[in-house]
Amino acid sequence: MQSDTHGSGPAAATTTSPTATAAEIHVRGNGTARATPPVAASVAVVVVTWNRKGDVTNALEAIARQSYPRERMDVIVVDNASADGTLEHLTERFRPEAVVHNPTERAHEPNFQPPSRPFPDASNKAGFRSLTIVRNTNNLGGCGGFNTGFGYIAHAFASRPPDYVWLADDDAGFPEDALAQLVGAARTDPKIGIVGSRTVNIADRSTTIETTIYLDRKTGAMCDEPPSHHPLYQSHREWVARTGGTKGKREFSGLRDVDVVSACSMLARWSAVEKVGFWDWRYFIYCDDADWCLRMAKAGYRVVLNLDAVVYHTPWLMKLTPARIYYAQRNAVWMVQKILPRRELRAVTLRWMKTILRDSLRAGLHRRLFHAEIIRTTARDIAIGRSGKTASDGPPAMPVMDALRRAGCLRASARVALLCALGDRGDESLKWAADLRAHVRENLAAGEAEPRWLEVVRNDVLAAERSPAAGPTPERIVYGGHMRSRIRRQFDLLRRPPTAVVVFDQTNDFPAIRGRWNIHIDTRKPTAAQLERDGPLPRAAFLARWAVTAVRCVLYALRVRPYTSATRYG
């Protein structure tokens, strides 16, 4: 295995210091020994960005403030065909030594052009040993972006490969000791292939949102707590007994062996990368880092979490969309094909397929047709092996008022059902409904009128007060959590069908059989909406496609075999 520093002794790999501690001994002319200053391990830093020039600027500035020696850092920014002027902005702001164009549609088939030198007589302004911007001509996703970075390191640093590669998200924040903590942990054991960071909420830096991640090999699910059959189960329980939990406002310190760490701040030993390979080229986004960690462990390397290495990041659940869930589920099923034997693999795959198809059917019968279709295509694409960027986020977003106009809702005779059916978040959904009504009232154009509103509310949120919005009090349908109640409460809608049905955050459990239009609102962007047609014919067409997909998926699960990539990309 490659040592941590070029020319340093093997003992250097056993220290927690980011610099070599087994200093070379030189003899002076008078015979006395003199220790040379230690040399820090070399680190290639890869940052992938797409249309976030402000975020990536902040990330680079945080990396430049690291206590780790900047003269030992070679930074590669991969620009995934940004259209917001990212390339020009970063070139002007940081004055990189090189800009490299990569005209390819596939990250696993790079086509690096000879570098241009925009400032041939000056070093980069951040003070790194080198700064290179690699400009992809296509958006290759997070997975393709990091693969571009790996490919460029192998291409441009062949004569002096780095000791480590640090993957850093462009929208993350990094304390000044982040890299030193990661390298220090890696140097404690040459068998450590990957070191991850403890994730802290970027909006509340006293709250930890992610620490340990394990894989349940019986279900294929990733979880914070290892299942009872996991080899780390007992040690994890003892650790939790000391800390009080895996998240929250607690003190964490030390190293933990885990199955998976997040790529928002991840350090990998480059010699291990050369042995195990790069990320799976099929993924586009999601599960690529988990897949890599599991492959590292399969190859005999340790994957550890350094609780003292912090990264500030947005909770990943706040970034989810139907399309992102598509990638997460599709790639998770492919991921387990690399680590499970055939019999276990087929059982886990069948379980995943049942879950995905059930979720698709539930969405299709609960006023979420485009969401249902995305979930259905997830299962289909797993079975047919469709890789890369294939998912859709549904109908195009438009202003809420335009969606209501197109659905014919802005008239006094119209009736709009608001599905406030979110269980634990029911009180929030009542507020969302009130905010929507207030927004409509404030933005009516001449000749338009506020519709009649109908709140559909589950009985476990009835303790909430009536919404505080001005205007007439909306009607209400109250239903219970069991199916009989949901069916009985359909009678009013069958007799007086709503003009449109509003669904918040693609989450509801009330079928609302009648109603021609669905209006979907993401509460992170409450003044925008997605409009879709619903009704007997669209639902019947969906159910026919679903049935064909279900048969295909069962056959696939019964025949699936372990997967081995034919290339170093996966």
Stockholm file with secondary structure:
# STOCKHOLM 1.0

chainA/1-570         MQSDTHGSGPAAATTTSPTATAAEIHVRGNGTARATPPVAASVAVVVVTWNRKGDVTNALEAIARQSYPRERMDVIVVDNASADGTLEHLTERFRPEAVVHNPTERAHEPNFQPPSRPFPDASNKAGFRSLTIVRNTNNLGGCGGFNTGFGYIAHAFASRPPDYVWLADDDAGFPEDALAQLVGAARTDPKIGIVGSRTVNIADRSTTIETTIYLDRKTGAMCDEPPSHHPLYQSHREWVARTGGTKGKREFSGLRDVDVVSACSMLARWSAVEKVGFWDWRYFIYCDDADWCLRMAKAGYRVVLNLDAVVYHTPWLMKLTPARIYYAQRNAVWMVQKILPRRELRAVTLRWMKTILRDSLRAGLHRRLFHAEIIRTTARDIAIGRSGKTASDGPPAMPVMDALRRAGCLRASARVALLCALGDRGDESLKWAADLRAHVRENLAAGEAEPRWLEVVRNDVLAAERSPAAGPTPERIVYGGHMRSRIRRQFDLLRRPPTAVVVFDQTNDFPAIRGRWNIHIDTRKPTAAQLERDGPLPRAAFLARWAVTAVRCVLYALRVRPYTSATRYG
#=GR chainA/1-570 SS CCCSSTTCCGGGGGCSSSBCCSCCEEECTTSCEEECCCCBCCEEEEEEESSCHHHHHHHHHHHHTCSSCGGGEEEEEEEESCSSSHHHHHHHHHCCSEEEEECCSCTTSCCCCCCBCSSTTCCCTTCCSEEEEEEESSCCHHHHHHHHHHHHHHHHSTTSCCSEEEEEETTCBCCTTHHHHHHHHHTTCTTEEEEEEEEEETTCTTCEEECCCEEETTTTEEESSCCTTSTTHHHHHHHHHHHSCSSBSCCCCSEEECSCCCTTEEEEEHHHHHHHCBCCTTCSSSSHHHHHHHHHHHTTCEEEEEEEEEEEECCGGGGCCHHHHHHHHHHHHHHHTTTSCHHHHHHHHHHHHHHHHHHHHHHHTTTCHHHHHHHHHHHHHHHHTCCSSCCCCCSCEEEHHHHHHHTTCSSTTCEEEEEECCGGGHHHHHHHHHHHHHHHHHTCCTTCCCCEEEEEEEGGGTTSCCCCCSSSCCEEEEECSSHHHHHHTTHHHHHSCCSEEEEETTCCCCCCCCCSEEEEECTTSTTEEEEEECSHHHHHHHHHHHHHHHHHHHHHHHHCCCCCCSSSBC
#=GC SS_cons         CCCSSTTCCGGGGGCSSSBCCSCCEEECTTSCEEECCCCBCCEEEEEEESSCHHHHHHHHHHHHTCSSCGGGEEEEEEEESCSSSHHHHHHHHHCCSEEEEECCSCTTSCCCCCCBCSSTTCCCTTCCSEEEEEEESSCCHHHHHHHHHHHHHHHHSTTSCCSEEEEEETTCBCCTTHHHHHHHHHTTCTTEEEEEEEEEETTCTTCEEECCCEEETTTTEEESSCCTTSTTHHHHHHHHHHHSCSSBSCCCCSEEECSCCCTTEEEEEHHHHHHHCBCCTTCSSSSHHHHHHHHHHHTTCEEEEEEEEEEEECCGGGGCCHHHHHHHHHHHHHHHTTTSCHHHHHHHHHHHHHHHHHHHHHHHTTTCHHHHHHHHHHHHHHHHTCCSSCCCCCSCEEEHHHHHHHTTCSSTTCEEEEEECCGGGHHHHHHHHHHHHHHHHHTCCTTCCCCEEEEEEEGGGTTSCCCCCSSSCCEEEEECSSHHHHHHTTHHHHHSCCSEEEEETTCCCCCCCCCSEEEEECTTSTTEEEEEECSHHHHHHHHHHHHHHHHHHHHHHHHCCCCCCSSSBC
//
